[in-house]
Amino acid sequence: MQNKTRLELADYEAENLARLQRAFSRKWEFIFMQAEAQVKIDRKKDKTERKILDSQERAFWDVHRPVPGCVNTTEMDIRKCRRMKNPQRVKKSVYGVAEDTQTQSPVHTHSQQPRKDTKEDVEKEILFLNTQLDRHCMKMSKVAETLMSYTEQYLEYDPFVSPPEPSNPWISDDTTFWEMEASKDPSQQRVRKWGFSLDEALKDPVGRDQFLKFLESEFSSENLRFWLAVQDLKRRPLQDVPTRAQEIWQEFLAEGAPSSINLDSHSYERTSQNLKDPGRYSFEDAQDHIYKLMKSDSYTRFLRSSAYQDLLLARKKPESEQGRRTSLEKFTRSVGKSLTGKRLTGLMQSS
């Protein structure tokens, strides 16, 4: 871009330029256009300002990229000093390209002994390694497989992908959705969704009630009632939290509690310590423990129970009949609209 003799590139600069051209070959045309635009802007500046900027640029490159084989322009190499202070820092190039160590100038530094690791450094490294060992690592193929299975499982519940059944009454003329809501009976899709996970069953009010009825039939409803009480505690006003926390303790965890739950010693001790200063999350450990118990025992028995199976099968027949009735209504409605349109057309033509 610049043809003046004083601006010609030296051999090592030409080599570095060729290396950058290879590294950024796909974007080089865009980089060249940006450089041309910058040169045009610089030409509009005052001559004195251009000299100052040129001197600053040369000083920067003399410090950070000195001429190969020459003594450094400063008494101490700034980059080497930075690496001595931060030995763990990874060496990177300004352009994201691996640097050639042969092009760096020799360093003239005072002899410094490397700092020995202290006890705190070793403890930090041990803690870091233990954390890395405890990390849950999964293969990308397994992650992709899990994500695909989750997507396929919830595909019919995504209205952007699958049309909802029954359809939205505000968009279509089908009022089946309102009729089902008025009947308070869950749809087959809704009942089937309870079997995906315990979270899905507890998020649905009807599913939660059905699960509670099943536990009451087995005389083990205290676990779910405790879990629901803790969930309610988290949504309480702050002024009511201490009183409600003590009520939960007296009902489920205190000695001789009317609805005593089975907790391990660790969770019980943590919960009793938290109640010295009661808060919304004082029962967090106990709630997690009870949730795992329900997930591994009560929930699986609920899915195998006759109550859930009967509810799932009972929804199939009415929905199939409702589907046939809805199809007939749609057909009748469409025929009526077409006949009405023909009559209006005939009247307009006759008039």
C-alpha positions in Angstrom: 0.0 0.0 0.0 2.9 2.4 0.7 5.7 2.6 -1.8 8.2 4.8 0.0 11.6 3.3 0.5 11.6 4.1 4.2 8.4 2.1 4.6 9.6 -1.1 2.9 9.5 -4.2 5.0 12.6 -5.9 6.3 13.3 -9.6 5.6 12.0 -10.7 9.0 8.9 -8.5 8.7 8.2 -9.9 5.3 8.4 -13.4 6.7 6.0 -12.5 9.5 3.7 -10.9 7.0 3.7 -14.1 4.9 3.0 -16.2 8.0 0.0 -14.0 8.9 -1.3 -14.2 5.3 -1.3 -17.9 5.5 -3.0 -17.9 8.9 -5.7 -15.4 7.9 -6.0 -16.4 4.2 -9.8 -16.4 4.3 -10.1 -13.0 5.9 -7.1 -11.3 4.3 -9.1 -9.3 1.7 -11.2 -7.9 4.5 -8.1 -7.0 6.6 -6.5 -5.3 3.6 -9.6 -3.2 3.0 -9.6 -2.1 6.6 -5.9 -1.2 6.4 -6.6 0.9 3.3 -9.4 2.7 5.0 -7.1 3.4 8.0 -4.4 4.8 5.7 -6.8 7.1 4.1 -7.9 8.4 7.5 -4.2 8.9 8.5 -3.5 10.9 5.4 -6.1 13.5 6.4 -4.3 14.1 9.7 -1.7 16.9 10.3 1.9 16.2 9.4 3.1 16.6 13.0 0.4 14.3 14.3 1.3 11.7 11.8 5.0 11.8 12.9 3.9 11.4 16.6 1.7 8.4 15.8 4.5 6.9 13.7 7.0 7.3 16.5 4.6 5.7 19.0 3.9 2.8 16.7 7.7 2.2 16.2 8.3 2.4 19.9 5.6 -0.2 20.6 7.0 -2.7 18.1 10.6 -2.1 19.3 9.5 -3.1 22.8 7.1 -5.9 22.0 8.6 -7.3 18.8 12.3 -6.3 18.7 14.5 -7.0 15.7 15.8 -10.7 15.8 19.4 -10.9 17.0 19.5 -7.4 18.4 19.9 -6.3 22.0 16.5 -5.4 23.5 15.6 -1.8 23.4 14.9 -1.8 27.2 17.1 -3.0 30.0 14.7 -5.8 30.8 12.3 -7.7 28.4 8.8 -6.8 29.5 7.2 -10.0 28.3 9.8 -12.2 30.1 9.3 -10.2 33.3 5.5 -10.8 33.0 6.1 -14.5 32.5 8.4 -14.7 35.5 5.7 -13.0 37.7 2.9 -15.3 36.3 4.5 -18.6 35.5 1.1 -20.3 35.1 0.0 -17.9 32.3 -0.2 -19.5 28.9 2.0 -17.9 26.2 -0.1 -16.6 23.4 0.6 -14.5 20.3 -1.0 -11.2 19.6 -2.4 -12.6 16.3 -3.4 -16.0 17.7 -0.5 -17.6 15.8 2.2 -19.7 17.4 5.3 -17.6 17.8 8.7 -18.7 16.5 11.1 -18.8 19.5 14.1 -18.2 17.2 12.9 -14.8 16.2 12.9 -13.5 19.8 15.9 -11.5 21.0 18.1 -12.7 23.8 17.0 -11.6 27.3 19.3 -9.7 29.6 17.8 -10.1 33.0 19.2 -10.4 36.5 19.4 -14.0 37.7 16.3 -14.8 39.8 15.6 -18.0 41.7 12.2 -19.5 40.9 9.8 -19.1 43.7 9.2 -22.3 45.7 5.7 -23.5 46.2 4.3 -22.7 49.6 1.9 -24.8 51.7 -1.0 -22.7 50.5 -0.1 -23.3 46.8 0.1 -27.1 47.3 -3.3 -27.0 49.2 -4.9 -25.0 46.3 -3.5 -27.5 43.8 -4.8 -30.5 45.8 -8.3 -28.8 46.1 -8.3 -28.1 42.3 -7.4 -31.7 41.4 -10.0 -33.1 43.8 -12.6 -30.9 42.2 -11.6 -32.1 38.7 -11.9 -35.7 39.9 -15.4 -35.1 41.2 -16.6 -33.5 38.0 -19.2 -35.4 36.1 -17.7 -36.0 32.7 -19.7 -37.4 29.8 -18.9 -38.2 26.2 -20.3 -36.0 23.6 -22.1 -38.9 22.0 -23.9 -39.7 25.2 -24.9 -36.0 25.7 -26.3 -35.9 22.1 -28.1 -39.2 22.6 -29.7 -37.9 25.9 -30.7 -34.6 24.3 -32.3 -36.3 21.3 -34.3 -38.7 23.5 -35.5 -35.8 25.7 -36.5 -33.9 22.5 -38.4 -36.9 21.1 -40.1 -37.5 24.5 -41.4 -33.9 24.8 -42.1 -33.5 21.0 -45.9 -33.9 21.2 -46.0 -31.4 24.1 -44.4 -28.6 22.1 -47.1 -26.6 20.3 -44.5 -25.0 17.9 -43.7 -28.5 16.6 -46.8 -30.6 17.0 -50.4 -29.1 16.9 -51.9 -29.3 20.4 -54.7 -31.8 21.0 -57.3 -30.5 21.7 -56.7 -27.4 19.6 -56.6 -23.8 21.0 -60.3 -22.7 21.1 -59.2 -19.0 20.6 -57.8 -20.0 17.2 -60.1 -22.7 16.1 -63.8 -23.2 16.6 -63.3 -26.4 18.6 -64.4 -26.0 22.3 -63.1 -29.4 23.4 -60.4 -27.8 25.5 -62.9 -25.8 27.5 -65.1 -28.9 28.0 -62.2 -30.9 29.3 -61.2 -28.1 31.7 -64.7 -27.9 33.0 -64.9 -31.6 33.6 -61.7 -31.5 35.7 -60.5 -34.8 34.2 -56.9 -34.9 32.9 -56.3 -35.7 29.3 -54.4 -38.8 28.2 -51.4 -36.6 27.2 -51.4 -35.1 30.7 -51.6 -38.4 32.5 -48.9 -39.9 30.3 -46.6 -36.9 31.1 -46.7 -37.9 34.8 -44.7 -41.0 34.0 -41.8 -39.0 32.6 -40.4 -38.0 36.0 -41.4 -37.2 39.5 -41.0 -33.5 38.7 -43.7 -33.7 36.0 -46.1 -35.4 38.4 -45.5 -32.8 41.2 -45.7 -29.8 38.9 -49.2 -30.8 37.7 -51.8 -30.1 40.5 -54.0 -33.1 39.4 -51.0 -35.3 39.2 -49.9 -34.2 42.7 -53.3 -34.9 44.1 -53.4 -38.4 42.5 -49.9 -39.2 43.9 -51.0 -38.0 47.4 -54.2 -40.2 47.2 -52.0 -43.2 46.3 -49.6 -42.5 49.2 -52.6 -42.1 51.6 -53.9 -45.5 50.5 -50.5 -47.0 51.5 -50.3 -45.0 54.7 -47.1 -43.2 53.7 -48.3 -39.7 52.7 -46.2 -37.9 55.3 -43.2 -37.7 52.9 -45.1 -35.8 50.3 -46.9 -33.7 52.8 -43.5 -32.7 54.3 -42.2 -31.9 50.8 -45.2 -29.7 50.0 -45.0 -28.0 53.3 -41.3 -27.0 52.7 -42.2 -25.8 49.2 -45.0 -23.7 50.8 -42.5 -22.3 53.3 -40.2 -21.0 50.5 -43.1 -18.9 49.2 -44.2 -17.5 52.6 -43.7 -13.9 53.6 -40.5 -13.5 55.6 -42.3 -12.5 58.8 -44.2 -15.8 58.8 -41.2 -18.0 58.1 -39.9 -18.7 61.7 -43.4 -19.6 63.0 -44.1 -21.9 60.0 -40.6 -23.5 60.3 -41.3 -24.5 63.9 -44.7 -25.9 63.0 -43.1 -28.1 60.3 -40.5 -29.3 62.8 -43.1 -30.1 65.4 -45.3 -32.0 62.8 -42.6 -34.0 61.0 -39.2 -34.0 62.8 -39.6 -33.5 66.5 -39.7 -36.4 69.0 -43.1 -37.9 69.1 -44.2 -36.0 65.9 -47.6 -37.0 64.7 -46.3 -37.4 61.1 -42.7 -38.5 61.7 -40.6 -38.9 58.5 -37.5 -41.1 58.1 -34.3 -39.0 57.8 -30.7 -40.0 57.9 -28.6 -38.7 60.8 -26.6 -36.2 58.7 -29.7 -34.5 57.3 -31.3 -34.4 60.7 -28.3 -32.7 62.3 -28.0 -30.2 59.5 -31.7 -29.3 59.8 -31.6 -29.0 63.5 -28.6 -26.6 63.3 -30.4 -24.6 60.6 -33.5 -24.1 62.8 -31.4 -22.2 65.3 -31.8 -19.3 62.8 -34.8 -20.4 60.8 -35.1 -19.4 57.2 -36.9 -20.4 54.0 -34.2 -23.0 53.2 -33.7 -24.5 56.6 -35.2 -27.8 55.5 -33.3 -28.0 52.2 -31.2 -31.1 53.1 -34.2 -32.9 54.6 -36.3 -32.0 51.5 -33.7 -33.4 49.1 -33.4 -36.6 51.1 -37.2 -37.1 51.1 -37.4 -36.3 47.4 -34.8 -39.0 46.6 -36.7 -41.5 48.7 -40.0 -40.8 46.9 -38.3 -40.9 43.5 -36.7 -44.3 44.1 -39.5 -46.0 46.0 -43.0 -44.4 46.1 -43.0 -42.9 42.6 -42.1 -46.2 40.9 -44.8 -48.0 42.8 -47.3 -45.2 41.8 -46.6 -45.8 38.1 -47.1 -49.5 38.5 -50.2 -49.1 40.6 -53.7 -49.9 39.4 -54.8 -46.3 40.2 -52.4 -44.8 37.6 -53.0 -47.5 35.0 -56.8 -47.3 35.3 -56.6 -43.5 35.0 -54.4 -43.8 31.9 -56.6 -46.4 30.2 -59.8 -44.6 31.2 -58.8 -41.5 29.2 -58.2 -43.4 26.0 -61.7 -44.4 25.2 -63.4 -41.0 25.9 -60.8 -39.1 23.9 -61.2 -41.4 20.9 -65.0 -40.9 21.0 -64.5 -37.2 21.5 -62.1 -37.1 18.5 -64.7 -38.8 16.2 -67.4 -36.4 17.5 -65.2 -33.4 16.9 -64.4 -34.6 13.4 -68.1 -34.9 12.6 -68.8 -31.5 14.1 -66.1 -30.0 11.9 -67.4 -31.7 8.8 -71.0 -30.5 9.5 -69.8 -27.0 10.2 -67.7 -26.8 7.0 -70.7 -28.1 4.9 -73.0 -25.6 6.5 -70.6 -22.7 5.8 -70.2 -23.8 2.1 -74.0 -24.0 1.7 -74.5 -20.6 3.3 -71.9 -19.1 1.0 -73.6 -20.6 -2.1 -76.9 -19.1 -1.0 -75.5 -15.7 -0.5 -73.8 -15.9 -3.9 -77.1 -16.8 -5.6 -78.9 -14.0 -3.9 -76.3 -11.5 -5.0 -76.5 -12.7 -8.6 -80.3 -12.6 -8.7 -80.4 -9.1 -7.3 
